[in-house]
Amino acid sequence: MNTWHGFTPMARIEVVIGGEQVAAVRDQLLSSGATGFTAVNGVAGFGHHGEHAGRLLFNDRNSLSMIISVVPLDRMKTIVAGIRTLLDHHHGVVFISETHVSRPEYFQSDPES
């Protein structure tokens, strides 16, 4: 595997989606081999569907969330395919970028589990 100054290349997947879809994105990530994720709730922004203020109104389901995960490059296609299917029916966007990590074992599923 190629490294950059001792770092290992991986894929960073960022999904911005309505709070009501966070569980579906989380389940897709974990069932497809991601070992974890970070969720940022109350995301603000402006885009195709107008402005999103980012404040929580009554609960976290009425706002946007960003789910971030880092996965081995060979898992990216499966994960993104599932998320794109979800986005066929819900508002949201997915970003993919190459990143480099210092501890690749943190992002690889345990083969014995």
MOPAC internal coordinates of N, CA, C and O (Angstrom, degrees):
PM7 1SCF
backbone

  N    0.0000 0     0.00 0     0.00 0    0    0    0
  C    1.4461 1     0.00 0     0.00 0    1    0    0
  C    1.5297 1   108.70 1     0.00 0    2    1    0
  O    1.2310 1   120.12 1   -45.18 1    3    2    1
  N    1.3181 1   117.38 1   134.82 1    3    2    1
  C    1.4575 1   121.39 1   179.02 1    5    3    2
  C    1.5208 1   110.80 1   -68.16 1    6    5    3
  O    1.2310 1   120.63 1   -34.90 1    7    6    5
  N    1.3132 1   116.39 1   145.10 1    7    6    5
  C    1.4550 1   119.95 1   175.46 1    9    7    6
  C    1.5100 1   109.73 1  -128.46 1   10    9    7
  O    1.2310 1   120.93 1   -23.13 1   11   10    9
  N    1.2962 1   115.82 1   156.87 1   11   10    9
  C    1.4538 1   123.36 1   177.13 1   13   11   10
  C    1.5106 1   106.62 1  -118.35 1   14   13   11
  O    1.2310 1   120.47 1   -76.99 1   15   14   13
  N    1.3263 1   116.72 1   103.01 1   15   14   13
  C    1.4684 1   122.20 1  -178.81 1   17   15   14
  C    1.5288 1   111.29 1    52.83 1   18   17   15
  O    1.2310 1   120.43 1  -137.20 1   19   18   17
  N    1.3306 1   116.78 1    42.80 1   19   18   17
  C    1.4537 1   121.31 1   178.26 1   21   19   18
  C    1.5189 1   114.36 1    86.47 1   22   21   19
  O    1.2310 1   119.53 1  -176.00 1   23   22   21
  N    1.3230 1   118.50 1     4.00 1   23   22   21
  C    1.4598 1   122.18 1   178.53 1   25   23   22
  C    1.5231 1   109.25 1  -102.41 1   26   25   23
  O    1.2310 1   120.56 1   -27.34 1   27   26   25
  N    1.3262 1   116.54 1   152.66 1   27   26   25
  C    1.4622 1   122.51 1  -177.70 1   29   27   26
  C    1.5227 1   110.08 1  -105.43 1   30   29   27
  O    1.2310 1   119.61 1   -47.16 1   31   30   29
  N    1.3518 1   118.36 1   132.84 1   31   30   29
  C    1.4694 1   120.15 1   178.81 1   33   31   30
  C    1.5257 1   111.57 1   -69.70 1   34   33   31
  O    1.2310 1   121.62 1   -40.94 1   35   34   33
  N    1.3131 1   114.50 1   139.06 1   35   34   33
  C    1.4650 1   122.98 1   177.55 1   37   35   34
  C    1.5252 1   107.22 1  -143.14 1   38   37   35
  O    1.2310 1   120.67 1    -4.64 1   39   38   37
  N    1.3228 1   116.33 1   175.36 1   39   38   37
  C    1.4693 1   122.21 1   175.55 1   41   39   38
  C    1.5247 1   108.90 1  -106.32 1   42   41   39
  O    1.2310 1   121.03 1   -46.44 1   43   42   41
  N    1.3149 1   115.64 1   133.56 1   43   42   41
  C    1.4713 1   121.59 1   174.29 1   45   43   42
  C    1.5200 1   106.66 1  -103.37 1   46   45   43
  O    1.2310 1   120.92 1   -56.44 1   47   46   45
  N    1.3150 1   115.84 1   123.56 1   47   46   45
  C    1.4584 1   122.65 1  -179.23 1   49   47   46
  C    1.5205 1   107.57 1  -112.64 1   50   49   47
  O    1.2310 1   120.68 1   -55.58 1   51   50   49
  N    1.3380 1   116.31 1   124.42 1   51   50   49
  C    1.4537 1   121.99 1   177.50 1   53   51   50
  C    1.5218 1   107.65 1  -122.09 1   54   53   51
  O    1.2310 1   120.49 1   -51.86 1   55   54   53
  N    1.3127 1   116.68 1   128.14 1   55   54   53
  C    1.4558 1   121.67 1  -179.59 1   57   55   54
  C    1.5242 1   107.92 1  -124.17 1   58   57   55
  O    1.2310 1   120.50 1   -55.78 1   59   58   57
  N    1.3307 1   116.64 1   124.22 1   59   58   57
  C    1.4624 1   121.53 1   173.44 1   61   59   58
  C    1.5148 1   106.03 1  -106.12 1   62   61   59
  O    1.2310 1   120.99 1   -58.36 1   63   62   61
  N    1.3300 1   115.71 1   121.64 1   63   62   61
  C    1.4621 1   120.99 1  -172.62 1   65   63   62
  C    1.5196 1   108.99 1  -151.72 1   66   65   63
  O    1.2310 1   120.89 1   -19.41 1   67   66   65
  N    1.3180 1   115.91 1   160.59 1   67   66   65
  C    1.4561 1   120.69 1   175.83 1   69   67   66
  C    1.5209 1   110.81 1   -61.95 1   70   69   67
  O    1.2310 1   121.06 1   -33.18 1   71   70   69
  N    1.3170 1   115.59 1   146.82 1   71   70   69
  C    1.4618 1   121.15 1  -176.70 1   73   71   70
  C    1.5149 1   114.47 1   -54.87 1   74   73   71
  O    1.2310 1   120.60 1   149.69 1   75   74   73
  N    1.3336 1   116.46 1   -30.31 1   75   74   73
  C    1.4698 1   119.54 1  -179.40 1   77   75   74
  C    1.5217 1   112.38 1   -68.96 1   78   77   75
  O    1.2310 1   119.73 1   166.09 1   79   78   77
  N    1.3431 1   118.11 1   -13.91 1   79   78   77
  C    1.4640 1   121.82 1  -179.35 1   81   79   78
  C    1.5275 1   113.48 1  -103.75 1   82   81   79
  O    1.2310 1   120.04 1  -177.55 1   83   82   81
  N    1.3264 1   117.52 1     2.45 1   83   82   81
  C    1.4690 1   120.57 1  -178.15 1   85   83   82
  C    1.5247 1   111.17 1   -58.93 1   86   85   83
  O    1.2310 1   120.12 1   135.45 1   87   86   85
  N    1.3103 1   117.38 1   -44.55 1   87   86   85
  C    1.4715 1   120.30 1  -178.50 1   89   87   86
  C    1.5260 1   111.36 1   -61.58 1   90   89   87
  O    1.2310 1   120.22 1   140.79 1   91   90   89
  N    1.3292 1   117.18 1   -39.21 1   91   90   89
  C    1.4682 1   120.24 1   179.99 1   93   91   90
  C    1.5281 1   110.97 1   -66.32 1   94   93   91
  O    1.2310 1   120.22 1   139.26 1   95   94   93
  N    1.3356 1   117.18 1   -40.74 1   95   94   93
  C    1.4671 1   120.33 1   178.09 1   97   95   94
  C    1.5221 1   109.73 1   -67.31 1   98   97   95
  O    1.2310 1   120.35 1   135.62 1   99   98   97
  N    1.3213 1   116.94 1   -44.38 1   99   98   97
  C    1.4682 1   121.21 1   178.08 1  101   99   98
  C    1.5193 1   110.52 1   -57.78 1  102  101   99
  O    1.2310 1   120.11 1   133.40 1  103  102  101
  N    1.3155 1   117.40 1   -46.60 1  103  102  101
  C    1.4635 1   121.25 1  -179.62 1  105  103  102
  C    1.5249 1   111.41 1   -63.08 1  106  105  103
  O    1.2310 1   120.36 1   139.64 1  107  106  105
  N    1.3328 1   116.92 1   -40.36 1  107  106  105
  C    1.4646 1   120.89 1   178.27 1  109  107  106
  C    1.5183 1   110.70 1   -62.31 1  110  109  107
  O    1.2310 1   120.46 1   134.43 1  111  110  109
  N    1.3268 1   116.72 1   -45.57 1  111  110  109
  C    1.4650 1   120.48 1   179.15 1  113  111  110
  C    1.5221 1   111.41 1   -59.32 1  114  113  111
  O    1.2310 1   120.96 1   127.18 1  115  114  113
  N    1.3208 1   115.77 1   -52.82 1  115  114  113
  C    1.4679 1   120.16 1  -174.02 1  117  115  114
  C    1.5311 1   112.36 1   -69.07 1  118  117  115
  O    1.2310 1   119.97 1   143.09 1  119  118  117
  N    1.3347 1   117.66 1   -36.91 1  119  118  117
  C    1.4671 1   119.55 1  -179.83 1  121  119  118
  C    1.5266 1   112.19 1   -73.92 1  122  121  119
  O    1.2310 1   120.44 1   163.21 1  123  122  121
  N    1.3340 1   116.77 1   -16.79 1  123  122  121
  C    1.4684 1   120.82 1  -179.37 1  125  123  122
  C    1.5180 1   113.11 1  -101.02 1  126  125  123
  O    1.2310 1   120.20 1  -172.70 1  127  126  125
  N    1.3278 1   117.23 1     7.30 1  127  126  125
  C    1.4543 1   119.34 1   173.09 1  129  127  126
  C    1.5081 1   117.45 1   109.72 1  130  129  127
  O    1.2310 1   119.20 1   179.58 1  131  130  129
  N    1.3257 1   119.14 1    -0.42 1  131  130  129
  C    1.4622 1   119.59 1   174.32 1  133  131  130
  C    1.5267 1   108.31 1   -69.70 1  134  133  131
  O    1.2310 1   120.24 1   -38.22 1  135  134  133
  N    1.3118 1   117.15 1   141.78 1  135  134  133
  C    1.4682 1   120.33 1  -178.86 1  137  135  134
  C    1.5193 1   112.21 1   -93.49 1  138  137  135
  O    1.2310 1   120.09 1   175.41 1  139  138  137
  N    1.3193 1   117.44 1    -4.59 1  139  138  137
  C    1.4553 1   120.49 1   178.63 1  141  139  138
  C    1.5133 1   111.15 1   177.15 1  142  141  139
  O    1.2310 1   121.19 1    -1.33 1  143  142  141
  N    1.3244 1   115.33 1   178.67 1  143  142  141
  C    1.4582 1   121.68 1   179.55 1  145  143  142
  C    1.5197 1   108.43 1  -161.21 1  146  145  143
  O    1.2310 1   121.05 1   -14.04 1  147  146  145
  N    1.3210 1   115.60 1   165.96 1  147  146  145
  C    1.4550 1   122.79 1   172.30 1  149  147  146
  C    1.5137 1   107.06 1  -121.76 1  150  149  147
  O    1.2310 1   119.94 1   -47.35 1  151  150  149
  N    1.3255 1   117.73 1   132.65 1  151  150  149
  C    1.4604 1   122.49 1   177.40 1  153  151  150
  C    1.5223 1   108.62 1  -111.69 1  154  153  151
  O    1.2310 1   121.09 1   -51.08 1  155  154  153
  N    1.3183 1   115.53 1   128.92 1  155  154  153
  C    1.4598 1   122.12 1   176.22 1  157  155  154
  C    1.5181 1   106.35 1  -115.82 1  158  157  155
  O    1.2310 1   120.62 1   -66.56 1  159  158  157
  N    1.3230 1   116.41 1   113.44 1  159  158  157
  C    1.4606 1   121.24 1  -177.45 1  161  159  158
  C    1.5227 1   110.79 1   -93.53 1  162  161  159
  O    1.2310 1   120.71 1   -21.47 1  163  162  161
  N    1.3276 1   116.24 1   158.53 1  163  162  161
  C    1.4528 1   121.36 1   177.29 1  165  163  162
  C    1.5146 1   113.30 1    72.58 1  166  165  163
  O    1.2310 1   120.17 1  -143.93 1  167  166  165
  N    1.3325 1   117.29 1    36.07 1  167  166  165
  C    1.4594 1   121.93 1  -178.55 1  169  167  166
  C    1.5318 1   109.30 1   -71.46 1  170  169  167
  O    1.2310 1   120.37 1   -44.22 1  171  170  169
  N    1.3255 1   116.89 1   135.78 1  171  170  169
  C    1.4604 1   122.31 1   177.64 1  173  171  170
  C    1.5177 1   109.53 1  -105.70 1  174  173  171
  O    1.2310 1   120.85 1   -25.45 1  175  174  173
  N    1.3365 1   115.97 1   154.55 1  175  174  173
  C    1.4472 1   119.01 1   175.98 1  177  175  174
  C    1.5126 1   112.02 1   172.54 1  178  177  175
  O    1.2310 1   121.53 1     1.13 1  179  178  177
  N    1.3106 1   114.68 1  -178.87 1  179  178  177
  C    1.4566 1   122.33 1   178.09 1  181  179  178
  C    1.5080 1   107.61 1  -136.93 1  182  181  179
  O    1.2310 1   120.60 1   -45.62 1  183  182  181
  N    1.3087 1   116.46 1   134.38 1  183  182  181
  C    1.4564 1   119.32 1  -179.15 1  185  183  182
  C    1.5022 1   112.30 1  -163.43 1  186  185  183
  O    1.2310 1   121.26 1    27.37 1  187  186  185
  N    1.3058 1   115.20 1  -152.63 1  187  186  185
  C    1.4661 1   123.78 1  -175.09 1  189  187  186
  C    1.5293 1   112.69 1   -52.85 1  190  189  187
  O    1.2310 1   120.19 1   143.45 1  191  190  189
  N    1.3150 1   117.24 1   -36.55 1  191  190  189
  C    1.4648 1   121.74 1  -177.80 1  193  191  190
  C    1.5170 1   112.56 1  -100.98 1  194  193  191
  O    1.2310 1   120.44 1  -159.02 1  195  194  193
  N    1.3328 1   116.76 1    20.98 1  195  194  193
  C    1.4593 1   120.32 1   175.79 1  197  195  194
  C    1.5186 1   112.62 1    92.96 1  198  197  195
  O    1.2310 1   121.68 1    19.16 1  199  198  197
  N    1.3243 1   114.40 1  -160.84 1  199  198  197
  C    1.4590 1   121.07 1  -175.88 1  201  199  198
  C    1.5221 1   111.23 1   -89.54 1  202  201  199
  O    1.2310 1   121.33 1   -38.27 1  203  202  201
  N    1.3236 1   115.06 1   141.73 1  203  202  201
  C    1.4606 1   122.68 1   174.08 1  205  203  202
  C    1.5184 1   106.39 1  -123.37 1  206  205  203
  O    1.2310 1   120.94 1   -61.31 1  207  206  205
  N    1.3197 1   115.81 1   118.69 1  207  206  205
  C    1.4602 1   120.70 1  -172.76 1  209  207  206
  C    1.5166 1   113.19 1   -71.08 1  210  209  207
  O    1.2310 1   119.67 1   150.98 1  211  210  209
  N    1.3200 1   118.24 1   -29.02 1  211  210  209
  C    1.4505 1   120.12 1   177.37 1  213  211  210
  C    1.5098 1   115.01 1    91.17 1  214  213  211
  O    1.2310 1   119.85 1   169.37 1  215  214  213
  N    1.2933 1   117.89 1   -10.63 1  215  214  213
  C    1.4674 1   119.14 1   179.06 1  217  215  214
  C    1.5295 1   109.70 1   -85.28 1  218  217  215
  O    1.2310 1   121.35 1   -31.22 1  219  218  217
  N    1.2919 1   115.03 1   148.78 1  219  218  217
  C    1.4592 1   119.59 1   177.28 1  221  219  218
  C    1.5240 1   108.38 1   -78.33 1  222  221  219
  O    1.2310 1   119.85 1   -55.07 1  223  222  221
  N    1.3134 1   117.89 1   124.93 1  223  222  221
  C    1.4547 1   120.75 1   179.21 1  225  223  222
  C    1.5212 1   110.40 1   -81.43 1  226  225  223
  O    1.2310 1   120.34 1   110.60 1  227  226  225
  N    1.3152 1   116.96 1   -69.40 1  227  226  225
  C    1.4508 1   121.29 1  -179.71 1  229  227  226
  C    1.5238 1   111.85 1  -122.20 1  230  229  227
  O    1.2310 1   121.27 1   153.35 1  231  230  229
  N    1.3093 1   115.17 1   -26.65 1  231  230  229
  C    1.4605 1   119.80 1   179.48 1  233  231  230
  C    1.5265 1   108.55 1  -161.88 1  234  233  231
  O    1.2310 1   120.61 1    -8.64 1  235  234  233
  N    1.3201 1   116.43 1   171.36 1  235  234  233
  C    1.4640 1   120.17 1  -176.94 1  237  235  234
  C    1.5257 1   113.79 1   -75.04 1  238  237  235
  O    1.2310 1   119.46 1   175.20 1  239  238  237
  N    1.3197 1   118.63 1    -4.80 1  239  238  237
  C    1.4573 1   120.80 1   178.50 1  241  239  238
  C    1.5307 1   111.81 1   -82.65 1  242  241  239
  O    1.2310 1   119.91 1   164.49 1  243  242  241
  N    1.3287 1   117.78 1   -15.51 1  243  242  241
  C    1.4621 1   121.77 1  -178.57 1  245  243  242
  C    1.5221 1   112.63 1   -96.39 1  246  245  243
  O    1.2310 1   119.58 1  -165.99 1  247  246  245
  N    1.2997 1   118.40 1    14.01 1  247  246  245
  C    1.4613 1   121.15 1  -179.46 1  249  247  246
  C    1.5332 1   109.08 1  -131.06 1  250  249  247
  O    1.2310 1   121.39 1    -6.63 1  251  250  249
  N    1.3128 1   114.94 1   173.37 1  251  250  249
  C    1.4615 1   119.82 1   175.78 1  253  251  250
  C    1.5186 1   110.36 1   -86.30 1  254  253  251
  O    1.2310 1   121.04 1   -29.81 1  255  254  253
  N    1.3073 1   115.61 1   150.19 1  255  254  253
  C    1.4575 1   122.29 1   174.49 1  257  255  254
  C    1.5138 1   109.07 1  -130.00 1  258  257  255
  O    1.2310 1   120.91 1   -26.99 1  259  258  257
  N    1.3210 1   115.87 1   153.01 1  259  258  257
  C    1.4559 1   121.48 1   173.21 1  261  259  258
  C    1.5213 1   107.76 1  -116.90 1  262  261  259
  O    1.2310 1   120.86 1   -53.65 1  263  262  261
  N    1.3146 1   115.96 1   126.35 1  263  262  261
  C    1.4564 1   122.82 1   177.00 1  265  263  262
  C    1.5261 1   106.66 1  -107.44 1  266  265  263
  O    1.2310 1   120.60 1   -52.55 1  267  266  265
  N    1.3263 1   116.46 1   127.45 1  267  266  265
  C    1.4606 1   121.68 1  -178.31 1  269  267  266
  C    1.5203 1   108.31 1  -122.23 1  270  269  267
  O    1.2310 1   120.86 1   -47.82 1  271  270  269
  N    1.3217 1   115.96 1   132.18 1  271  270  269
  C    1.4570 1   120.52 1   177.28 1  273  271  270
  C    1.5278 1   109.02 1  -143.76 1  274  273  271
  O    1.2310 1   121.15 1   -29.72 1  275  274  273
  N    1.3105 1   115.41 1   150.28 1  275  274  273
  C    1.4637 1   122.27 1   175.36 1  277  275  274
  C    1.5231 1   106.96 1  -117.96 1  278  277  275
  O    1.2310 1   121.26 1   -51.22 1  279  278  277
  N    1.3253 1   115.20 1   128.78 1  279  278  277
  C    1.4633 1   120.63 1  -175.82 1  281  279  278
  C    1.5243 1   110.26 1  -135.52 1  282  281  279
  O    1.2310 1   120.30 1   -23.55 1  283  282  281
  N    1.3318 1   117.02 1   156.45 1  283  282  281
  C    1.4682 1   119.52 1   172.70 1  285  283  282
  C    1.5280 1   110.11 1   -58.67 1  286  285  283
  O    1.2310 1   120.74 1   -33.06 1  287  286  285
  N    1.3056 1   116.18 1   146.94 1  287  286  285
  C    1.4642 1   121.04 1  -176.63 1  289  287  286
  C    1.5237 1   112.13 1   -55.52 1  290  289  287
  O    1.2310 1   119.61 1   146.00 1  291  290  289
  N    1.3364 1   118.34 1   -34.00 1  291  290  289
  C    1.4686 1   120.10 1  -177.59 1  293  291  290
  C    1.5273 1   113.15 1   -73.86 1  294  293  291
  O    1.2310 1   119.13 1   169.24 1  295  294  293
  N    1.3228 1   119.27 1   -10.76 1  295  294  293
  C    1.4726 1   122.45 1   177.48 1  297  295  294
  C    1.5285 1   112.36 1   -95.93 1  298  297  295
  O    1.2310 1   120.49 1   164.11 1  299  298  297
  N    1.3227 1   116.68 1   -15.89 1  299  298  297
  C    1.4612 1   121.73 1  -171.99 1  301  299  298
  C    1.5257 1   112.66 1   -57.98 1  302  301  299
  O    1.2310 1   119.44 1   132.52 1  303  302  301
  N    1.3233 1   118.68 1   -47.48 1  303  302  301
  C    1.4691 1   121.25 1  -174.68 1  305  303  302
  C    1.5223 1   111.87 1   -60.20 1  306  305  303
  O    1.2310 1   120.07 1   136.59 1  307  306  305
  N    1.3173 1   117.47 1   -43.41 1  307  306  305
  C    1.4622 1   121.18 1  -179.72 1  309  307  306
  C    1.5245 1   110.80 1   -63.89 1  310  309  307
  O    1.2310 1   120.74 1   134.05 1  311  310  309
  N    1.3116 1   116.18 1   -45.95 1  311  310  309
  C    1.4639 1   120.65 1  -178.55 1  313  311  310
  C    1.5232 1   110.56 1   -64.07 1  314  313  311
  O    1.2310 1   120.42 1   132.72 1  315  314  313
  N    1.3125 1   116.81 1   -47.28 1  315  314  313
  C    1.4630 1   120.65 1  -177.70 1  317  315  314
  C    1.5271 1   110.93 1   -65.37 1  318  317  315
  O    1.2310 1   119.56 1   143.46 1  319  318  317
  N    1.3110 1   118.45 1   -36.54 1  319  318  317
  C    1.4665 1   120.96 1   177.98 1  321  319  318
  C    1.5305 1   110.57 1   -59.43 1  322  321  319
  O    1.2310 1   120.29 1   136.51 1  323  322  321
  N    1.3215 1   117.05 1   -43.49 1  323  322  321
  C    1.4594 1   120.75 1   178.68 1  325  323  322
  C    1.5157 1   112.60 1   -66.33 1  326  325  323
  O    1.2310 1   120.55 1   139.43 1  327  326  325
  N    1.3119 1   116.55 1   -40.57 1  327  326  325
  C    1.4656 1   120.39 1  -179.99 1  329  327  326
  C    1.5297 1   110.25 1   -68.58 1  330  329  327
  O    1.2310 1   120.22 1   140.69 1  331  330  329
  N    1.3158 1   117.19 1   -39.31 1  331  330  329
  C    1.4706 1   119.64 1   178.28 1  333  331  330
  C    1.5205 1   110.99 1   -63.06 1  334  333  331
  O    1.2310 1   120.10 1   143.28 1  335  334  333
  N    1.3212 1   117.42 1   -36.72 1  335  334  333
  C    1.4608 1   120.50 1   176.10 1  337  335  334
  C    1.5226 1   110.20 1   -62.04 1  338  337  335
  O    1.2310 1   120.49 1   136.75 1  339  338  337
  N    1.3085 1   116.67 1   -43.25 1  339  338  337
  C    1.4683 1   121.34 1   177.23 1  341  339  338
  C    1.5302 1   110.33 1   -60.91 1  342  341  339
  O    1.2310 1   120.28 1   138.12 1  343  342  341
  N    1.3202 1   117.08 1   -41.88 1  343  342  341
  C    1.4635 1   121.26 1  -178.36 1  345  343  342
  C    1.5297 1   112.75 1   -71.73 1  346  345  343
  O    1.2310 1   120.11 1   166.20 1  347  346  345
  N    1.3306 1   117.39 1   -13.80 1  347  346  345
  C    1.4594 1   119.90 1   173.42 1  349  347  346
  C    1.5240 1   111.15 1   -64.72 1  350  349  347
  O    1.2310 1   120.45 1   157.67 1  351  350  349
  N    1.3400 1   116.74 1   -22.33 1  351  350  349
  C    1.4607 1   121.69 1  -174.61 1  353  351  350
  C    1.5260 1   113.55 1  -117.99 1  354  353  351
  O    1.2310 1   119.85 1   176.19 1  355  354  353
  N    1.3304 1   117.90 1    -3.81 1  355  354  353
  C    1.4690 1   121.64 1  -177.08 1  357  355  354
  C    1.5258 1   109.73 1  -141.02 1  358  357  355
  O    1.2310 1   121.04 1   -26.42 1  359  358  357
  N    1.3176 1   115.61 1   153.58 1  359  358  357
  C    1.4594 1   120.18 1   175.27 1  361  359  358
  C    1.5150 1   109.40 1   -68.59 1  362  361  359
  O    1.2310 1   120.69 1   -35.96 1  363  362  361
  N    1.3058 1   116.29 1   144.04 1  363  362  361
  C    1.4521 1   120.41 1   176.96 1  365  363  362
  C    1.5101 1   111.10 1   158.07 1  366  365  363
  O    1.2310 1   121.38 1    -4.23 1  367  366  365
  N    1.3025 1   114.97 1   175.77 1  367  366  365
  C    1.4572 1   121.08 1  -179.19 1  369  367  366
  C    1.5164 1   108.27 1  -147.61 1  370  369  367
  O    1.2310 1   120.81 1   -31.04 1  371  370  369
  N    1.3273 1   116.05 1   148.96 1  371  370  369
  C    1.4670 1   121.43 1   177.73 1  373  371  370
  C    1.5257 1   108.48 1  -124.47 1  374  373  371
  O    1.2310 1   120.76 1   -42.44 1  375  374  373
  N    1.3205 1   116.14 1   137.56 1  375  374  373
  C    1.4601 1   123.19 1   177.20 1  377  375  374
  C    1.5177 1   108.27 1  -119.94 1  378  377  375
  O    1.2310 1   120.48 1   -42.19 1  379  378  377
  N    1.3246 1   116.69 1   137.81 1  379  378  377
  C    1.4557 1   122.19 1   176.95 1  381  379  378
  C    1.5210 1   107.52 1  -124.02 1  382  381  379
  O    1.2310 1   120.73 1   -46.58 1  383  382  381
  N    1.3203 1   116.20 1   133.42 1  383  382  381
  C    1.4612 1   119.42 1   175.51 1  385  383  382
  C    1.5229 1   108.86 1  -145.43 1  386  385  383
  O    1.2310 1   121.40 1   -25.16 1  387  386  385
  N    1.3245 1   114.93 1   154.84 1  387  386  385
  C    1.4604 1   119.23 1   175.26 1  389  387  386
  C    1.5217 1   107.51 1   -82.13 1  390  389  387
  O    1.2310 1   121.22 1   -42.57 1  391  390  389
  N    1.3023 1   115.28 1   137.43 1  391  390  389
  C    1.4540 1   121.27 1   176.22 1  393  391  390
  C    1.5204 1   107.30 1  -133.37 1  394  393  391
  O    1.2310 1   119.89 1    -7.17 1  395  394  393
  N    1.3020 1   117.81 1   172.83 1  395  394  393
  C    1.4609 1   122.31 1   178.99 1  397  395  394
  C    1.5156 1   107.95 1  -132.13 1  398  397  395
  O    1.2310 1   120.43 1   -45.53 1  399  398  397
  N    1.3317 1   116.79 1   134.47 1  399  398  397
  C    1.4611 1   121.38 1  -175.75 1  401  399  398
  C    1.5204 1   110.71 1  -120.37 1  402  401  399
  O    1.2310 1   121.64 1   -28.70 1  403  402  401
  N    1.3242 1   114.46 1   151.30 1  403  402  401
  C    1.4640 1   119.51 1  -179.93 1  405  403  402
  C    1.5233 1   112.55 1   -87.99 1  406  405  403
  O    1.2310 1   119.75 1   159.45 1  407  406  405
  N    1.3277 1   118.09 1   -20.55 1  407  406  405
  C    1.4664 1   122.24 1  -178.84 1  409  407  406
  C    1.5246 1   110.00 1  -127.33 1  410  409  407
  O    1.2310 1   119.76 1  -101.98 1  411  410  409
  N    1.3116 1   118.06 1    78.02 1  411  410  409
  C    1.4643 1   120.06 1  -174.92 1  413  411  410
  C    1.5248 1   113.38 1   -61.49 1  414  413  411
  O    1.2310 1   119.82 1   153.38 1  415  414  413
  N    1.3141 1   117.96 1   -26.62 1  415  414  413
  C    1.4655 1   120.22 1  -179.81 1  417  415  414
  C    1.5309 1   112.04 1   -62.93 1  418  417  415
  O    1.2310 1   119.62 1   156.97 1  419  418  417
  N    1.3219 1   118.32 1   -23.03 1  419  418  417
  C    1.4610 1   121.72 1   177.24 1  421  419  418
  C    1.5252 1   111.88 1   -67.43 1  422  421  419
  O    1.2310 1   120.18 1   157.41 1  423  422  421
  N    1.3172 1   117.26 1   -22.59 1  423  422  421
  C    1.4596 1   121.99 1  -172.22 1  425  423  422
  C    1.5264 1   113.43 1  -111.24 1  426  425  423
  O    1.2310 1   120.45 1  -170.90 1  427  426  425
  N    1.3079 1   116.75 1     9.10 1  427  426  425
  C    1.4559 1   121.07 1  -179.90 1  429  427  426
  C    1.5173 1   109.33 1  -115.67 1  430  429  427
  O    1.2310 1   121.28 1   -46.38 1  431  430  429
  N    1.3246 1   115.16 1   133.62 1  431  430  429
  C    1.4597 1   120.15 1   179.01 1  433  431  430
  C    1.5014 1   110.66 1   -62.70 1  434  433  431
  O    1.2310 1   120.76 1   -36.04 1  435  434  433
  N    1.3027 1   116.15 1   143.96 1  435  434  433
  C    1.4565 1   122.16 1   176.16 1  437  435  434
  C    1.5302 1   108.67 1   -70.38 1  438  437  435
  O    1.2310 1   119.35 1   -60.80 1  439  438  437
  N    1.3144 1   118.85 1   119.20 1  439  438  437
  C    1.4700 1   120.26 1  -176.60 1  441  439  438
  C    1.5211 1   113.20 1   -63.17 1  442  441  439
  O    1.2310 1   119.44 1   163.93 1  443  442  441
  N    1.3204 1   118.68 1   -16.07 1  443  442  441
  C    1.4638 1   120.91 1  -178.35 1  445  443  442
  C    1.5118 1   112.35 1   -92.76 1  446  445  443
  O    1.2310 1   119.52 1   176.19 1  447  446  445
  N    1.3406 1   118.53 1    -3.81 1  447  446  445
  C    1.4758 1   119.18 1  -178.44 1  449  447  446
  C    1.4965 1   111.76 1   -93.47 1  450  449  447
  O    1.2310 1   120.10 1   180.00 1  451  450  449

